[in-house]
Amino acid sequence: MLAACGGVEPAVEPANEAVSVETREDALSSVRIRLMAANLTSGTGQDYDPGHGLRIFQGTDADVVMIQEFSYKTSSATDLRAFVDTAFGPGFHYYREGGAQIPNGVISRWPIIAAGEWDDPYVSNRDFAWARIDVPGPKDLWVVSVHLLTTSSGTRNSEASNLVNRIKASIPAGDYLAIGGDLNTGSRTESCFSTLAQVVSTASPYPADRNGNTNTNAGRNEPYDHVLVDADLRQYQTAVVIGSSSYANGLVVDTRVHSPLSEISPALSGDSGASGMQHMGVIKDFLIPGDSVGGSVTVTAPNGGESWAGGGARTITWTSSGVTDVKVEYTLDGSTWSTVSASTAASAGSLAWTVPSSATSAARVRVSDASNATISDVSDGVFTITTTTGGGGGTGNVIINEVLINEPGSDVNGEFVELVNVGTAAVDLSGWTVSDAALSRHTFPSGTTLAAGEVLVVFGGASGIPAGTPGAVAASTGSLGLSNSGDTVTLKNATGTAVDTATLGSSLASTDGVSANRNPDATAGATFGLHTGVSSLTSSPGRRASGALF
């Protein structure tokens, strides 16, 4: 697939360092956070030049905005900075995806510590824009600004499925998550909501305007726009209070019906009905624990990079302060957590653990205050669990070693994913799957085994396999479907547990015919880099990076 956007590099624009932005604290250590989804462009240019949306931003005082059609005047860095300064204040930060016709973005009162875009393979003029925000308190807030297609509910569900896979692969389960923006949904029963419910709450009650109308499109008869948050954040939802008005479930901003209008000055009564106005803004408020939470925990082992044998006896360790008892959990795939101990003395600093007998390279441990889940810590990096396979002793460990996302020329059959068993025993791959961020692309047939030190390469199609490639097979679905703007490849075992995951950004997919390879080659847990940085070759399917046989 071609990248959805390119050309201008996206960037995080920091706030004016000379200006401080006040954090709004409501009680003790609680901090009020106002999240807003906003497709508020007007006129004929799908931009904020006319000023109607700008005034609505000024009047509603949001802290974090998931904004669509993020363009203003020439959209130069100077113009965008001026827009953010005027609409929100010079202390705000922003991120805007690069190269898109109608870009998504994020604007934040608090520092954006990481940001980027995930490819939406179903649309050519925008992607999913995400940002990790350093909000007050022990957790970070991850937000994703989305703008789904009007084409059909089926396409929107496919977009939602792609997004959910990206979130599961990239966002720590212990942090806050919000998805916001223009979903173009005709009803609240569309299938995309069931899909998104895997990572955020989509249930009622819903934000409404002064008259109780929850619909947000220009005609006020369909629910296009949404702020959807995960369970961690939804527990802290509180009423949106503006002036003397209070909205228990959140606010749909329609200046034509808001009363008294002075509450959202300088917005004018006609702004929401301006010519070409896209939709209504949606706001939800949350009262989250701030920095003065009174305690802390830090995981010290396993903390990333370890390789532990399944079934073996190991010790989970941590340090803590101001915490009486801790809850200890683990995950094998980064999203599903299992409890080791619901409550153990924090002062013990350690807990004996029988490592589960499920092979994975995506394991992490989480330790949290047993009485306050907001005080928690997760392993800084993933660690590997290996399993014994067969009667000859040893353990198998299959990793994703090399991925060619951007095939030479335009024949996508040449895309490939290389798997290497870096363990010491054969692994039965029967029923294992290889997926990209959107779909499962290959299932290994019954009886497939991979010996220790050997390799298998899954190509997009049989015609793309170079003659003499060791261990080459064609994807069982007929395609790998890898996105040239970056993708996430996941290897799962027969029970559906993630064994290894490779998240590859656009920098590893921007050159035709140059693969991404682990560096050092064939090393579990090693980072991926361009193949040309590992050896003089552009790729080496079925062989070591040097071109030698495994």
Secondary structure by P-SEA (a helix, b strand, c coil): cccccccbbbbbbbccccbbbbbbbccccbbbbbbbbccccccccccccccaaaaaaaaaccccccccccccccccaaaaaaaaaaaccccccccccccccccccccccccccccccccccccccccbbbbbbbccccbbbbbbbbccccccaaaaaaaaaaaaaaaaacccccbbbbbbccccccccccccccccccccccccccccccccccccccccccccccccccaaaaaaccccccccccccccccccccccccccccccccccccccccccbbbbbbbbbccccccccccccccccccccccccbbbbbbbccccccbbbbbccccccbbbbccccccccccbbbbccccccccbbbbbbcccccccccccccbbbbbbbbccccbbbbbbcccccccccccccccccbbbbbccccbbbbcccccccccccccccccccccccccccccccccccccccccccccccccccccccccbbbbbbbcccccccccccccccccccccbbbbccccccccccccccccccccccccccccccccc
